[in-house]
């Protein structure tokens, strides 16, 4: 995840919207029980954390997959590995 995206996600006053989610009662009960044990004020912030963690993991996989496909396409076009490594290092800086 890019640093600018991370800074945006860490802002406390991000706009929120209401969603309706159906889930088993026992799962909700477990969330309500776990939230205070993990230091959350309620089950909804804990749910947002779980969803955010899973989403970030999937986004990272997607980004890595896209980058890998792009690198392979560059290699297929004859771009030298050294040029690819330099470009990736430059992007990371």
BADRENZA-938385 format. One record per residue (C-alpha): x, y negated, z negated; residue in one letter. Coordinates in steps of 0.5 Angstrom, whole numbers, plus 500, padded with zeros to 3 digits. Example, Ala and Ser with C-alpha at 12.3 -4.5 7.8 and 13.67 -1.06 7.14 Angstrom:
525509484A 527502486S 
//
This chain:
500500500X 503493502X 504488496X 499483498X 494489498X 496491491X 496484489X 489483492X 486489488X 489487482X 485481481X 480481476X 475477479X 474481486X 467480488X 463486486X 457490489X 452494486X 451502489X 447507487X 450514486X 446521484X 451525480X 449531475X 447529468X 453533465X 458530469X 455523467X 456525460X 463527461X 465521464X 461517458X 465521453X 472521456X 472513458X 473511450X 478516449X 482513455X 481506453X 476504458X 470500456X 465504459X 464510464X 463505470X 470502470X 473509469X 469511475X 472506479X 479508477X 478515479X 475513486X 480508487X 486513485X 483518490X 482512495X 489510495X 492517495X 488518502X 489511505X 497513503X 496519507X 492516513X 498511513X 503516513X 500520518X 499514523X 506512522X 509519523X 505519530X 507512532X 515514530X 514521535X 511517540X 517512540X 521518540X 517521546X 518514550X 526515549X 527510543X 533512539X 532514532X 537509529X 533504532X 527507529X 530507522X 532500523X 525498524X 522502519X 527499514X 526492516X 518493515X 519496508X 523489506X 
//
